[in-house]
Amino acid sequence: MAIEFKYQIKDEIIFSTASGNVKEVEEVKAYGKSLIDLCKKNKLNKVISDERNVKYSLSQIELYSLATYYRELLNTVIKSAIVCRDEEFDNTHFWETVSVNRGLNVKVFTDIKKARRWVGE
């Protein structure tokens, strides 16, 4: 099942709430590209993606490839907070590390309030 999401814009931040059971890296790429396109369309550069209702089944190689894909896709800086379930934190944090090493401005949280504070800084 592909990632399904709803979003709203508030205080110049895109708030996305996603759900799904992800087994293919292409699903994550499509979701990420949708958020990037929303940023470009609305001339915004801050995103909070609540992914606590997403279950990922991706390998570390696939997570690594995602960071490279997003780096190639972006021609602007987007500050992006990902909120995940505790069970997903280790893999998502690995993706954060790889992404930051490629120049992306992302951070992973399990607490939505902390994510909001970080994006608002």
N, C-alpha and C positions, 0 to 999 in steps of 0.2 A: 504494500500500500504506500502510495506517495505521501509525502508530508503535506498535511493540510494546515492552512494557517489563516488567521484573521489578523488584521492590524488596525491600529488607530494612530493618529498623529496628535501629540499633545506637547506643548512647550518646546516645539521644534525637535522632537524626538519621535522616531517611529517605534511603537510598541507592538511587537508581534507575539502572538500566542499560537504555538504549533502543536500538532499531535500526529501520531503515526507510528508505524512499525517499520523501520528502515533496514533494508538488507542490501541495497545497491547504492554505491557512491554517487551515481548519476542523480538519484533523488535528492541528495543533499546539495549537489551542485545546482540543481534547478531551483531549490528553495533559496539558497544563498544568492543566486543571480536575481531572483525575484526581489529580494530585499535590496540588493544593490541598485536595481532598476528603479525601485520606489524612491530610494535616496536621490538618485539623479533626477528623476521626474519632479520631485518636490523640493529640490535644491537643499537637501538636508544631509547632515553628516554624523548623526548619532542614532544608534539602534539598540534596543533592548529586545532580545529574542528569548521568550520564555519557552523553553523546550523540555519542561518537566514532564510533559505528556508524550514525549517522543522516546521510543526505545530503539537504540542503535545496535546494529550487528555489523560493525565495520572493523577491518583489520588496521593495524598501525600503518601499514603501507598505504592503505586507502586514506587514512587520516592525513598522512604526510602529503599525498597527492592533492588533497583538498586545499591545503595551505598554498601550495604552488599554483593551483588553478585560480584561487582568489587573488593572489598577488598579480598574476598575469591579466586578470579581468579588470582590476581596479586601476584607474588613472587619477584617483583622488584618495584622500585619507578619510576613512569612516571609522569612528569610534564605536565599537560594537561589544556589548556585554551579552554573554550567553548564560542563561540560567538553566541548569540541568539538575537531574535527580542525583542524589548521593551516589547511587550505583554507577552512574555514568561519569562521575567526576574524574577519575584517573585517566580514562581514555580522552575525555574532552580536554583535560589539562595538558595532556601530551600534544593534542592538536593546537592548543593555545601556544605552547612553547615553540613548536615548529612555525606557527604563523608569525609570532613576534620576531623570531629569528629571520623571517623574510620581510620584515618591515610593516606588518599589519598591526593595527592598534586594537587588539582584542583582549578580553579578559573573561575568565569563566568563574561563575558563582553558583552556589546552591541556595543563596538567599537573595530574593528579588529586591529587598530594600538596599542591600549592599550594592547590587548592580545599579540601581537607580542613582545612588550617591556617586558611584564611580563615573557613570556617564555624565552626570551633571557637573562634575569638576571642571 
